Amino acid sequence: MIGGPGMGWKVTSSSWSNFGLQIGHNYGESNVHFHLPPAREERPPPLAMVPFGRDPDFVDPGSLVDRLHELSSKPSARLALVGLGGVGSKSQIAIEYAYWIRERLSRIWVFWVHASDIVRYEEGLRDIAERVKIPGRQDPAANIFQLVGNWLQDLQEDRWVVILDNIDDDGYLHKPAVKDSRSAHDDQRAKLSNHPGGLREKSLLEFLPRTPNGSFIITTRSKRIAMNLVNECDIITVEPSESHAFALLQRKFQKKVVADESSLKILAKELDCIALAIVQAATLIVRHYPRCSVPQYLEMFRESNKARTSLLTRQTKLLHRDRGTENSIIVTLQISFESIRTENPQAMNLLSLMSFFDRQGIPDYLLQASFHDNENDETKSDIDEGYTPFGPAYQREESTKQFLAGPSGSIESKASFNLSQLEFEDCVAMLKDYCFISNNPESLTFEMHGLVQLSIQEWLRTQERLEHWKETFIRNLYLEFPKFTTFENISKSRALFPHVQSALSHGPDPNYRLRWARLLRHASDFVLFCDKPNEAKRMTVISRNEIEQILGWKYPETIIASAFEVKALMKCEDLKTAEERCLQTIEALTNFHLETGYTIYLTFRKLLAEIHYQQGSHRWNESESEHKELLKIWERERSDKAGSITSIKVALAKLYRDQGRFDEAETLLQQVIESVNAGQADKPGNLNVHMKDLASVYRKQGRHEEAMILYIQVIESEGDQFGPEHPRTLSSMRSFLSEMQSILPSGEAILLIGKLFERQKIVLGLDHMETAYTATLMVDLLQNNNELEAAASLAESLISVLDPDAHFALACSDMLGSIYLAQGQEEKAKIFITKSLERKIKLHGEEHDKVLDVKFGLALLHEEQGQLREAEALHQHIYHVRQRTLGSEHPDTLESLQGLVDLYLMHGGLVSPETLLSMLTQLSSLREALLGREDPQTLQNLLGLSMEYCSQENLVGAAVLQQEILEICLRKSGNGFDELPLLLDVLVLTWEKLGRDEDAELLEQLLTKIDFDDVSPEEIATVLNSSETLAGILKRSSLVSQASGGDSS
């Protein structure tokens, strides 16, 4: 309708409504501009919008690109790459896939959107709209989220992939676009009916279309976020792997750095196989090579946590990471820490605590530990009676309690970290979603990457919370670690010990040094239990030093710490230092604790006597006097301490046994056993221990049957009480086989000890002291049975898992020397023997029994190398030292004499025949006096004497001795005499030389019926006893011998 002046005019055509033209009363001049739609822009062909170039060093971690393609090819696919920041890296996999898919499909659109927040997300969508020429994109009021979503929805003829990178906070995707977005939020097309009575605004996530020809790929650090956006079955977890890390290092170093495969694998493992850390390290090495090689980098990296942090916070320029992304693995991880702290502070607290543990086997009960203001947790348990390894008895001192409690009156303030179970599980779930921890559902333990722990600690340092969480960690561990390790709690101690090592590496908390020192003391007992004396020595020395500095010798706890140190030093065979520490402690007890700690004063004096006993036979008389004096004092002044009195008697009995005073040893042990049975002394549970001690004395006396009866009683008793697989039962079986192996056939002994060894490996582990003991028995048996290769292999494997200075590792080293010598590997044997001798002389001096044992091995080496005079000098030295310190009749002295005699027998001309015959006669007489005429060792000496008779033409004397030995073996079913085949051969030759050809021929014919390759003395005796002809020959020979007076001289 158009009017004239004064009337106005109005355009109301609905077809023009989009121009918004409306004029009411207008009496002036009007300028009307009509904007026609712009010319339609032509859509470009399918393209790839990837802001990064293809990485020439990319290594696919586990064929994930193929897996990505498999999932994204499904209709309306939505999938997520999830993993720790910098681990794969997720973005690198997505970049590679973008280029890979474009190579194979030319008609595919690939779009990359950095989606860390709404600003960058919107920026990415606007870039897409501009590149593909979406109509309306330039309209400031246009909803860019809907424009791009509609365009993708309408894209029917081509495939498309949208990569939404780095969604570590998905909150904005679940909200409508309002003030944080440039897009208008009042567009009616962005609204959906929420319910019949109203509308709701559409979230950004709902603008992402689902079409059969399109897929979305998301990268995120959080599994929880991924599950908010995709189905769980469409989540691909990117995890570190050694193969990927090794391949990545090779790719980075190719033609630039020379490094062997072993070094690369070690470097990858040190860096937890995390890709970004590997790239950082490789970049630094390549830049500074050859002045910085892989081994040199490893040396720097291992120097300290500070060094590791310095290396891994260095920024590295990477062309294939987003401009807003950190290129330091530590800084990258710390971004996630801030996110967790914002979302769930308790989860970050949990992660902070976990960072101080060893990275593997973190037990959940240590993380959920409750804390109480209860001094019984610490103070009381540390100075209670019976707490030290040697059973002290203290009267509690109030001053000590007050000192430990501090001015507040309580030991420690109550910690704030205490979660309910549900809250705890929520925190665990969140940390797992971020891939910071993983869990073992069977053991209820957690694992972490070492670099994650390092990053957390560095982050805590910046937050000034490092010492707080270190203290919490040490407290939790201290309250749970067993004060003493036993067979019953060894599994717990073993599980917690790696975390103690972590506490040791962190050092003491300045405010809680006492607790840290106590923790080390408790753990040292476990280390000793596992026969790792050097580690125990290190820990007890540190613990005692700390406690001494804090409390001084006036406080009982310093005495306790010294007791643990002395125990470790003794186990380490550092007896000189152990004696010095023991004397220092006795002086402190005399000065400060004689009234309140008299019992422990006596205990340390007993300990000193034990040290003198272990120092060797040259101090045994001193040890005996000290034990006797202590026994009188205990019986006079501490008669109520039956257990201590018993322990002194047992120590004296062992001393008598080792001195060869078997009757005195037997008397003492029988007294102890009678007292225990009557309930008058010691704990009933120790009865079996005393019975094993008595059996050992019987065995030394050659009373094998009595010893065997006692051992069987012990094994049956412990089997009934604890079960056949219990460590105590297995230990008694080991003691039995150790003592009785000499009277068992070698094949049977190897079989029995082998079975026990396999059971102990399962129950206790290869590195346990009892298992190691059995293994050394096995090595010794195999060596004696001439199975040298098997013996060497077992010894080498045992050495590889034990502490280098553990008792049984040293024993295996000694045996390896003799094994290599027997194999003809003289140079290898010399290395082992020489090293062992040097170490033991340094620890014990020239005349200690263990030093003499090694010198014996060195004498054998000299003999093998033809250095006979050097061998002779060593054998004579060993014999004279033992004769002086132990006496002529001691078993060890006889063995030394045996070694010297064997040298003379094997190499004639070193001494006159008369001297050799005199020595053989003396050895046989002493052996008979000690073990009896019919003992296998005595028979062996008599056989050697008979052979010397032959060489000196005393054929009658030789025949008499040989026939006597044979008759004993026949009467005692072989008597366990392994030299029976040699005896029979020698007897045939002796009879031939005497002209008894018929007797010799008959015996030789009888021997042809026996296969000597695999037969026991018992089986040989059975065959011989079945021959009436042989019985007649021996009877006739015996009558002849009696008629001649039986003179064998």
Secondary structure, DSSP 4 states (H G I P E B T S, - for coil): -B--TTT-B----GGGGGGT----S--S-------PPPPPPPPPPP-EE-SS---TT---TTSHHHHHHHHHTSTTEEEEEE-STTSS-HHHHHHHHHHHHHHH-SSEEEEEEE-SSHHHHHHHHHHHHHHHT-TTTT-TTS-HHHHHHHHHHH--SSEEEEEEE--S--GGGGS---TTSSS-S--GGGEEEEETTEEEEPPGGGGS---TTEEEEEEES-HHHHHHHS-GGGEEE----HHHHHHHHHHHHTTT----HHHHHHHHHHTTT-HHHHHHHHHHHHHHTTTS-HHHHHHHHHS-HHHHHHHHTS----TTS-TTS--SHHHHHHHHHHHHHHH-HHHHHHHHHHTTS-SS-EEHHHHS------GGGTHHHHHSTT-STT-------HHHHHHHHTTTTSSSPPPS----HHHHHHHHHHHHHTTSEEEETTTTEEEE-HHHHHHHHHHHHHTT-HHHHHHHHHHHHHHHS-SS--TTTHHHHHHHHHHHHHHHHH---TT-HHHHHHHHHHHHHHHHHTT-HHHHHHHHHHHHHHHHHHH-TTSHHHHHHHHHHHHHHHHTT-HHHHHHHHHHHHHHIIIIITTTTHHHHHHHHHHHHHHHHHT-GGGHHHHHHHHHHHHHHHHHH-TT-HHHHHHHHHHHHHHHHHTT-HHHHHHHHHHHHHHHHTTSSS-GGGHHHHHHHHHHHHHHTT-HHHHHHHHHHHHHHHHHHH-TTSHHHHHHHHHHHHHHGGGS-HHHHHHHHHHHHHHHHHHT-TTSHHHHHHHHHHHHHHHHTT-HHHHHHHHHHHHHHS-TTSHHHHHHHHHHHHHHHHTT-HHHHHHHHHHHHHHHHHHH-TT-HHHHHHHHHHHHHHHHTT-HHHHHHHHHHHHHHHHHHH-TTSHHHHHHHHHHHHHHHHSTTSS-HHHHHHHHHHHHHHHHHHH-TTSHHHHHHHHHHHHHHHHTT-HHHHHHHHHHHHHHHHHTTTTT-TTHHHHHHHHHHHHHHTT-HHHHHHHHHHHTTS-GGG--HHHHHHHHHT-HHHHHHHHHHHHHHHHTT----
